[in-house]
Amino acid sequence: MKINLRFNLCGFLIMTFIFGSYTSSFSEENERITAEVDGRPKKYDVIETKRYEIVEVEDSPITPDALKSIAEQAVADAEKDAVAHLNRTLWFSTGCFFPLIGPIFSQRYQPFMPTARVLGKSPQYIAFYYDAYKVKTKKLQFNWALSGCLIGAPIEAYLFTLLYRATRD
């Protein structure tokens, strides 16, 4: 039984590291290029997905001060929502029952974004919100999984010691 559990845990770790890098992310890498069309410079975003897409970008009428206030508001809203939506019991239990895997998995797991909170908001607000939400959620997930790991690892070590002594006698 101990060997089967070890093989399952090793298999889970290997599968996580193999397929974990292929999970989709909410932020996409893009490149901004400027091209001249009809004698006027136009800005385009080249978005890297499974196929390349070129999207024309309008210059933002938002001033830097307004953008700073939008960023501050978006970050504050995202952090408040991340704290409210986090399932603390799930991440504590994950860290408690899987002491080594739980904190690692909490960093690899991409949280789902609450899209209803950003409906009708500006693209700048949405970008700041999603980035801040993801960072805050991952930090909270890791902290709760690590707390569970610090509580669960000694308990599991003690139980395995008892099990080992019981099988030796």
Sequence and secondary structure as in RCSB ss.txt:
>XXXX:A:sequence
MKINLRFNLCGFLIMTFIFGSYTSSFSEENERITAEVDGRPKKYDVIETKRYEIVEVEDSPITPDALKSIAEQAV
ADAEKDAVAHLNRTLWFSTGCFFPLIGPIFSQRYQPFMPTARVLGKSPQYIAFYYDAYKVKTKKLQFNWALSGCL
IGAPIEAYLFTLLYRATRD
>XXXX:A:secstr
 HHHHHHHHHHHHHHHHHHHTTS  SS  EEEEEEEETTEEEEEEEEESSSEEEEEE      HHHHHHHHHHHH
HHHHHHHHHH  HHHHHHHHHHSTTHHHHHHHH      GGGGTT  HHHHHHHHHHHHHHHHHHHHHHHHHHHH
HHHHHHHHHHHHHHHHHH 
